[in-house]
Amino acid sequence: MTTMVMTGGTSGFGAITAERLKGGNARVILGARRPESDVDTFPLDLAELASVRRFADAVREDLGDTPIDALVLNAGLIRPDADGRTVDGFETTFAVDHLAHYLLLRLLLPALAEDAIVTLTTSGTHDPATATSLVPPRHADAELLAHPDRDPDRESDARKAGQHAYTAAKLCAVLTVRAVRERHPNLTVLAYDPGQVFGTGLAEELALPLRIAWKVMGTPVGWPARRFSPTLNTRSAAGNTLADLVFRLETPPPGHTYAAVRRGKLAWIEPSVQARDDKLADILWRDSARLLGLPTGEDSAQ
């Protein structure tokens, strides 16, 4: 039996992925704030780094010598501003979308099977060429993203600052994939871009009108928009494509690590120019480690 560990598997398209994984003769361990009745769920609050460490410890203790065959890092959020801070003092969106998953990856790397698959959910908004409505990332400087008040070029508009925190964190996800691949060529490491998927929990911290619109667009009402935009996808398409990748029903062409859903179908495309920068990926890896008090030149967080 294969063993899979997943975040972001209790709602939205992630719940569809988790259901597929559970039905595929796999043991699925979910990290979530609330327990799930029909699956192994360990407590995990991505806004608290101590919770991430407890979750990783619990997973490793529970599994013993059983390796993890798939690590699916899917949870995420977007906020209306960049003013929120976690208990650890980091900007909330960056802490949840990047730092917490980076820490979990580092903690579980020693427990991964030799040929394990790792997926990090990103977003096409990381790439200015995608021309989305969100502010594209200016940089992937971990120190400035963790403490945006220190950024001399920080967006003065709160809404745009919140968008930048999100798109920059998603750029960090793609760069992290690049860094892991360089350090662990035996692993299959993928950045997964589901496109814009309405009706998920991603927007739960936005203003009420935006939350309502997000929910409504996830119903059949949103079909006309999906017909004309290649990046708009249903929860079913996004969730099932991620499951196909984890089950290796879809495999990347040589040299490709960016899997995107476009018009409901899997496409292997190039990420942004920034996201293809090996030096930037290495800097982010090391700077993220320093923020978390981890070794910068080693892969084990122990």
Helices and strands as residue ranges (DSSP letters): E 2-7, H 12-22, E 26-32, E 40-43, H 49-63, E 68-73, H 92-94, I 95-99, H 100-108, G 109-111, E 112-121, G 124-126, G 128-130, H 142-146, G 148-150, H 158-183, E 188-193, G 201-203, H 208-217, G 220-222, H 223-228, H 235-246, E 258-262, E 265-268, G 274-276, H 278-292
